[in-house]
Amino acid sequence: MGNGKIKSFTDLIAWQEGHKLVLFIYKIVAAFTRTEYSLVDQMKRCAASITSNIAEGFSRKSKKEKMQFYYMALGSTTELQNQLVISRDLRFLSVKDFDALAQQAIRLHKLINGLIKSSESYT
């Protein structure tokens, strides 16, 4: 970001942290068994949806549209948190990996909430 100006969705800390989470999810679910295809597919799509909605919201001009996409990103983050709990409880995730992913998801949730709050004052 250099001068502090946000010129692209990739400059948003929420997107950057979300991208880290997407990469981590893809890496972790690669070790899941093939029989868990539906859970793996859902987790990957959900994680990618977070950053996609942040990116799309960034490009929208109206407050209402920005908020809509940021709220979808927030919902996808919560959905992913649920899938992480399922994966942990089925012992597809180690406690260490679950803790790392869960902490990243919590951080991302807070950052997206920050985007929403800043968009509320957007004109």
C-alpha positions as CSV (number, residue, x, y, z in Angstrom):
1,M,0.0,0.0,0.0
2,G,3.0,2.3,0.3
3,N,1.3,5.7,0.6
4,G,-1.7,4.3,2.6
5,K,-4.2,4.7,-0.3
6,I,-6.3,1.8,-1.2
7,K,-6.3,1.5,-5.0
8,S,-7.3,-2.2,-5.4
9,F,-9.2,-4.8,-3.5
10,T,-5.8,-6.5,-2.9
11,D,-4.8,-3.5,-0.8
12,L,-7.6,-4.3,1.7
13,I,-6.3,-6.1,4.8
14,A,-9.5,-8.1,5.0
15,W,-8.9,-9.5,1.4
16,Q,-5.2,-10.2,2.2
17,E,-6.1,-12.2,5.4
18,G,-8.9,-13.9,3.5
19,H,-6.5,-14.9,0.7
20,K,-4.2,-16.4,3.3
21,L,-7.1,-18.4,4.7
22,V,-8.1,-19.6,1.2
23,L,-4.6,-20.9,0.5
24,F,-4.4,-22.6,4.0
25,I,-7.8,-24.3,3.4
26,Y,-6.7,-25.6,0.0
27,K,-3.5,-26.9,1.5
28,I,-5.2,-28.6,4.4
29,V,-8.1,-30.2,2.6
30,A,-5.7,-31.8,0.1
31,A,-5.0,-34.3,2.9
32,F,-8.7,-35.2,3.4
33,T,-9.9,-38.6,2.1
34,R,-11.5,-38.8,-1.3
35,T,-14.7,-39.9,0.3
36,E,-15.1,-36.4,1.9
37,Y,-15.3,-34.8,-1.5
38,S,-18.5,-32.8,-0.7
39,L,-17.1,-31.3,2.5
40,V,-13.8,-30.5,0.7
41,D,-15.6,-28.9,-2.2
42,Q,-17.9,-26.9,0.1
43,M,-15.0,-25.6,2.2
44,K,-13.0,-24.6,-0.9
45,R,-15.9,-22.8,-2.5
46,C,-16.8,-21.1,0.8
47,A,-13.3,-19.9,1.4
48,A,-12.9,-18.6,-2.1
49,S,-16.4,-16.9,-1.8
50,I,-15.1,-14.8,1.1
51,T,-12.4,-13.1,-1.0
52,S,-14.5,-13.0,-4.1
53,N,-17.3,-11.1,-2.3
54,I,-14.8,-8.7,-0.7
55,A,-13.3,-8.0,-4.2
56,E,-16.8,-7.5,-5.7
57,G,-17.9,-5.3,-2.9
58,F,-14.8,-3.1,-3.3
59,S,-15.7,-2.4,-6.9
60,R,-19.3,-1.4,-6.2
61,K,-20.1,2.3,-6.1
62,S,-23.2,2.4,-3.9
63,K,-23.2,1.9,-0.2
64,K,-26.0,-0.6,-0.5
65,E,-24.2,-2.7,-3.0
66,K,-20.9,-2.6,-1.1
67,M,-22.6,-3.7,2.1
68,Q,-24.5,-6.5,0.4
69,F,-21.2,-8.1,-0.8
70,Y,-19.4,-7.5,2.5
71,Y,-22.3,-9.1,4.3
72,M,-22.1,-12.1,2.0
73,A,-18.4,-12.4,2.8
74,L,-19.2,-12.3,6.5
75,G,-21.8,-15.0,6.0
76,S,-19.3,-17.2,4.1
77,T,-16.8,-16.7,6.9
78,T,-19.3,-18.0,9.4
79,E,-20.2,-20.9,7.2
80,L,-16.6,-21.8,6.9
81,Q,-16.2,-21.6,10.7
82,N,-19.0,-24.2,10.9
83,Q,-17.3,-26.5,8.4
84,L,-14.1,-26.3,10.4
85,V,-15.9,-27.4,13.5
86,I,-17.4,-30.3,11.6
87,S,-14.0,-31.3,10.2
88,R,-12.4,-31.1,13.6
89,D,-15.1,-33.2,15.2
90,L,-14.9,-35.8,12.5
91,R,-11.1,-35.8,13.1
92,F,-10.2,-34.7,9.6
93,L,-8.4,-31.7,11.0
94,S,-5.7,-31.9,13.7
95,V,-6.3,-29.7,16.8
96,K,-3.3,-27.6,15.7
97,D,-4.6,-27.0,12.2
98,F,-8.1,-26.4,13.5
99,D,-6.8,-23.8,16.0
100,A,-4.8,-22.0,13.4
101,L,-7.7,-21.9,10.9
102,A,-10.2,-21.0,13.5
103,Q,-8.1,-18.1,14.7
104,Q,-7.6,-16.9,11.1
105,A,-11.3,-17.1,10.5
106,I,-12.0,-15.1,13.7
107,R,-9.5,-12.4,12.6
108,L,-11.1,-12.3,9.2
109,H,-14.6,-12.0,10.6
110,K,-13.5,-8.9,12.6
111,L,-11.8,-7.4,9.6
112,I,-14.9,-7.8,7.5
113,N,-17.0,-6.3,10.2
114,G,-14.6,-3.3,10.0
115,L,-15.3,-3.1,6.3
116,I,-19.0,-3.1,6.9
117,K,-18.7,-0.3,9.5
118,S,-16.6,1.8,7.3
119,S,-19.0,1.3,4.4
120,E,-21.9,2.5,6.5
121,S,-20.4,6.0,6.3
122,Y,-19.7,5.6,2.6
123,T,-21.6,8.1,0.4
